[in-house]
């Protein structure tokens, strides 16, 4: 399902974007990946929307990060840490720790999308193959 990522080529230098911009981009990449995964099922639009929302929210992103952490290399862990440290408080009703982990995940996804799409595809494939319920 991550073939669309594999065909990307690395672009830009590492310092072009800060953690917040990378997290913003990573959130969009993660959502598109999830939409592509779910669009093959024959369900109503509202059901597809709800299924995607369930896996793109902060709690699901934090769970995805927890599943991937044992496979991350040191530079990927550093990206997660940088994103987590820049996360801020998050939504008023949300758990700041969950929001920080999700922002770290998004930062890593954004950076990998730009710098190492093959590695991003590998990590996303691991999540897809595990077929773990991120909801």
N, C-alpha and C positions, 0 to 999 in steps of 0.2 A: 504494500500500500504506500510505501515511501519512495517509489520510483521517481515521482515528481521532484523530490529533493535531490536524489542522486544526480540528476541531469544538470543541476546548478553548478556553476564554477565559483571557486573562491573569489571574493572581491573585497577591495578596500584593505586598509591597514588595521591593525588591532586597536589602535587608538582613535579611530574615526568616530566611534560612538561610545557614549558613556553607558553605565549599567542601566540607567532608567530607559534610555532609548533602545538598548538591546532587549530589555524586558518587554517593552511595548511591541517590538518586532516579534520577539519570541512568542508572545501571547497570540499574535495573529497567525504565526506559523503553526502553532499547536492547534488552534481552532480550525484552520484549514485542513490540517491532517485529520482531525476528528470528523470534520464534515465529509471528507472524502471516504473515510472508513464507513460512515453511516449511510451515505447516499445510495449505496448499492441495495440496501434493504427496502422492500416495498411497503412503506408505511406512510401514513398521512404526514403532511408537512409539520403540523404541530407536534406529533410524536417524534419526528426526527429532530426538531428543534429542542425538545425537552431532553432527548438522549444526549445531544451534543452539549447542551448547557450543563448537564450533570457531570461531564468529564472535563470541562474547561474551567470550572470554578476552582477557587484557590485550594479547597480541601483535596480535590482530585489531583491537582498539580503537585501538591505537597506529597501525596501518596505515590505518585509517579516518580518523584525525586527519590523518595525512600527506597523504592524498588531498584532504581538505577545506581544509587550511591556506591554499592560494592564494585561496580564496573567502571566507575569514573576514574580518570587519571588525575594527576595532581593539578594540571592547568584547568581542567574542567571543575574540579573542586574549588579552585581559586575563583573561577567565574561565579559559581554558586555563592560563595562567601561574599564576593563583591556585590552581587545583586541583593543578597539577603541584608547586608549592612546598609544599603541605600533604600530599603523598602519603606521606611516610615511606619506609621501606625496602622495603615490600611483602613478599611471601612469601619465605621463607628461600631457596628454590631459584631464585627468579625474578630477572630483571635489574631493578635499581632504576630505571634510566632508562626501560625499557619500561613498568614499573608507573606511573611518574610521568606519562608521556605518556597512558596509559590513564585515569588519574585525572583529568587535565586534560580529556580528551575527555568523560568522564562528568559532570564539573562543568558543562561547557558545555551538554551535553544536558539535564541537570536544570534548569538556569537557563532555557534556551530553552523547555522544556516548560511551565514556570510563567509565563514573562514574554512569550514570543513564539513561540507554537506554530506559526504560519504559517512563520516562518523555519526552525524545526526541521524541519518537514515538507519544506521546500525542500531543506535540506541532506541529509536522509535520502533524498529522491527522487534527488538527484545520485548518492549512493552506490549506490542501487538501479539507476539507469539505466546507470551505469558497469559494473555487473555484474562488478566486480573481485573476484577471489578473495581474501577477507580471511583465509582459513585459513592 
